[in-house]
């Protein structure tokens, strides 16, 4: 039996022995009539959480937004587009959290942020680079390997 496993922007076919397969769990797609209206409602605190505006007002210093790299299907650009007016005139930076993935190129940055946001915050977008030891700080190592589960 073969199962297509999503990987990066494509998928990889994996051969699996049917006797070893318990279940395949797939993510659900949430249908939203007006995505922007739903996000604005959530950011306004209409779900009982503090409003995003209040969070920004309470920030004592610069605000850093961590953004997934292009291998994750996160709508970062659409969210940043919606909060863009709130960010105007504020000290904000964006860090693309690549983990162990490579640093995204220009086309991937546009995929993550969208063209308008990419151009608007060009000098405030930074990318984590796990392969650049000069910019990383060694924090130690685990005391012992921990088994999963």
C-alpha positions as CSV (number, residue, x, y, z in Angstrom):
1,X,0.0,0.0,0.0
2,X,1.2,3.5,-0.8
3,X,0.4,6.7,1.0
4,X,1.3,10.2,-0.3
5,X,3.0,12.1,2.6
6,X,3.1,15.9,2.2
7,X,6.7,17.1,2.1
8,X,7.7,20.7,1.5
9,X,5.6,21.9,-1.5
10,X,5.1,18.4,-2.9
11,X,4.5,14.9,-1.5
12,X,6.5,11.7,-1.2
13,X,4.9,8.3,-1.8
14,X,5.6,5.9,1.1
15,X,5.2,2.2,0.9
16,X,3.6,0.8,4.0
17,X,2.8,-2.7,5.0
18,X,-1.1,-2.8,5.5
19,X,-0.7,-5.0,8.5
20,X,1.4,-2.3,10.2
21,X,-1.0,0.5,9.4
22,X,-3.4,1.3,12.2
23,X,-5.1,4.4,10.8
24,X,-4.6,7.4,8.5
25,X,-5.5,10.7,10.1
26,X,-6.0,13.6,7.8
27,X,-6.4,17.3,8.7
28,X,-9.8,18.9,8.2
29,X,-10.3,22.0,6.0
30,X,-12.2,24.7,7.8
31,X,-14.5,26.6,5.4
32,X,-14.9,30.2,6.4
33,X,-17.2,32.6,4.5
34,X,-15.1,35.7,5.1
35,X,-11.6,34.9,6.4
36,X,-10.7,38.6,6.9
37,X,-13.8,39.3,8.9
38,X,-13.2,36.3,11.1
39,X,-9.6,37.3,11.8
40,X,-10.6,40.9,12.6
41,X,-13.2,39.6,15.0
42,X,-10.7,37.4,16.8
43,X,-8.1,40.1,16.9
44,X,-10.7,42.5,18.3
45,X,-11.1,40.2,21.3
46,X,-14.7,39.2,20.4
47,X,-13.9,35.6,21.5
48,X,-13.2,36.7,25.1
49,X,-9.4,37.0,24.7
50,X,-7.6,40.3,25.0
51,X,-7.7,42.5,21.8
52,X,-4.5,42.5,19.7
53,X,-4.5,46.3,19.8
54,X,-4.3,46.2,23.7
55,X,-1.4,43.7,23.4
56,X,0.5,46.1,21.2
57,X,-0.3,49.1,23.4
58,X,1.0,47.2,26.4
59,X,4.3,46.2,24.7
60,X,7.2,47.8,26.5
61,X,9.5,47.6,23.6
62,X,9.9,46.2,20.1
63,X,7.6,43.3,19.0
64,X,9.0,40.3,17.3
65,X,6.6,38.2,15.1
66,X,7.7,34.6,14.5
67,X,6.5,33.4,11.1
68,X,6.6,29.8,9.7
69,X,8.7,29.1,6.7
70,X,7.3,28.2,3.3
71,X,7.0,24.5,4.1
72,X,4.1,25.2,6.4
73,X,0.7,26.1,5.0
74,X,0.2,29.1,7.4
75,X,-1.5,32.2,6.0
76,X,1.0,34.5,7.6
77,X,0.9,37.1,4.8
78,X,-2.9,37.4,4.9
79,X,-2.9,37.8,8.7
80,X,-0.1,40.4,8.6
81,X,-2.0,42.2,5.9
82,X,-5.0,42.5,8.2
83,X,-2.9,43.7,11.2
84,X,-0.8,45.9,9.0
85,X,-2.5,49.2,10.0
86,X,-2.0,48.4,13.7
87,X,1.8,47.9,13.0
88,X,2.2,51.2,11.3
89,X,4.7,53.4,13.2
90,X,5.5,50.6,15.7
91,X,8.9,48.9,16.3
92,X,8.2,45.5,14.8
93,X,10.4,42.8,13.3
94,X,9.6,39.5,11.7
95,X,11.7,36.3,12.0
96,X,11.1,33.4,9.7
97,X,11.5,30.3,11.9
98,X,13.1,27.8,9.6
99,X,14.1,25.2,12.2
100,X,16.6,23.0,10.3
101,X,15.3,24.0,6.9
102,X,17.3,26.2,4.6
103,X,16.9,30.0,4.5
104,X,14.0,30.9,2.1
105,X,14.8,32.6,-1.1
106,X,13.1,35.7,-2.5
107,X,10.3,33.8,-4.1
108,X,9.6,31.8,-0.9
109,X,9.6,35.0,1.2
110,X,7.0,36.4,-1.2
111,X,5.0,33.1,-0.8
112,X,5.2,33.5,3.0
113,X,4.4,37.2,3.3
114,X,2.8,38.2,0.0
115,X,4.3,40.9,-2.3
116,X,2.8,43.9,-0.5
117,X,3.9,42.9,3.0
118,X,7.3,41.7,1.8
119,X,7.9,45.1,0.2
120,X,6.4,47.1,3.1
121,X,8.5,45.4,5.8
122,X,11.5,44.5,3.7
123,X,14.1,45.8,6.1
124,X,12.4,44.2,9.1
125,X,12.2,40.6,7.9
126,X,15.0,38.2,9.1
127,X,15.5,34.5,8.6
128,X,16.8,32.0,11.1
129,X,19.7,30.1,9.7
130,X,20.5,26.8,11.6
131,X,23.6,26.4,9.3
132,X,25.2,29.6,10.3
133,X,27.1,28.9,13.5
134,X,28.4,32.4,13.8
135,X,24.9,33.8,14.6
136,X,23.8,31.0,17.0
137,X,24.5,30.8,20.7
138,X,25.3,27.4,22.3
139,X,23.0,26.8,25.2
140,X,24.2,23.4,26.2
141,X,23.1,19.9,25.5
142,X,20.4,17.6,26.9
143,X,21.5,15.6,30.0
144,X,20.1,12.3,28.5
145,X,18.2,11.2,25.5
146,X,14.5,11.0,26.2
147,X,12.4,8.3,24.5
148,X,9.3,9.4,22.7
149,X,5.9,8.7,24.2
